[in-house]
């Protein structure tokens, strides 16, 4: 039982991967709103010109559709029962819902629920909330496939996981120590990330996040929910790009001898496109922390450390370098093979030219005491044998692995 708690809300996050074409076009579909700002990030108080310059360099939503329970209706149908849970404590009420498309090939659905008052008197709030949220995933997938503007491959839109942020409202005169105890009870595996000087909130980050505030609209609660959503999207993007690189690695077989240059060129185009998108994502993510305000930086670092996101990024970088290096080695190997073939052709034509020159010279030289035709034939035959022997000797030398490293 949570003493001193007057109300609890839970924000359910459902990050999803999108097809590469989703939201890539410039036009905004009906009912959607284009986003030209960085409101999801707690940036320092920059001027508008600097904010406009940062717009294209950070992970951010490009368009959204938000509102109330009506957002949860797929293709005009009724809201699925899984999205309106009824637990022992009572029915959950939808406060707001937001679907956003981000510039990192991922999307995010956030649903804010008002939990029933009876849940406060329960023994374990997290244990009562987590199962219904996990059961929402199939219904959320159907909603996103119906709502997201995916021009092709709607089946490529799928939800990766579900996670939560608890917003706990307490009386304004609740002591800070008691607020920290409530946050620790809801997130026992986390760490305190309350910004210095925050007087109206205690924040905690673990496998899920918790904000204990006296007002749901307080800045600490909004800060935690927004930055948690950004990290969910970044995690989804990192896993998407890692899957793309893994697929490319599965198509690279260093032992294959029948690979063609055209196939390698096509793969090089895909790798270059992927490299460009992944490096933009990595540079954008790395630039966020430097531009956050003090409170945002505290929460950002806590999320990054508790969720071990740096390890994910390191793995992504290593896989990207490995794909590029392996592909370059295969291209170099194929080019060496083509160079050997070209050398053989040059040698063949060189010796044939020598043979033709000698034969022509013998034919047009007048030798009265000898049969010119017979002599030319004999010398021509000898020269042909000499040319063939020299050509085979040079060919063995060119194809000798010990003389052609890297092949």
Protein Blocks (a to p, Z undefined) as FASTA:
>chain_A
ZZhiabdcddddddddddfkgokambdcehiacdfbfklpccdfddfklmmmmmmmcccd
fbdcdddfklmpgghiacdfklmccdfkbccddfbdcddddfeopacddddddddfklmm
pmblmlmmmmmmmmmmmmmmmmmmmmpccfbhkllpccfbdcddddddddfklcfklmmm
mmmmmmmmbccfbdehiabbccdddfbdcdddfbfkbmklmmmmmmmmmmmmmmmmmmmm
mmmmmmmmmmpcfkbckbcfklmmmmmmmmmmmmmmmmmmmmmmmmmmmmpcfklmmmmm
mmmmmnommmmmmmmmmmmmmmmmmmmmmmmmmmmmmmmmmmmmmmmmmmmmmmmmmmmm
mmmpccfkbcfklmmmmmmmmmmmmmmmmmmmmmmmmmmmklmghZZ
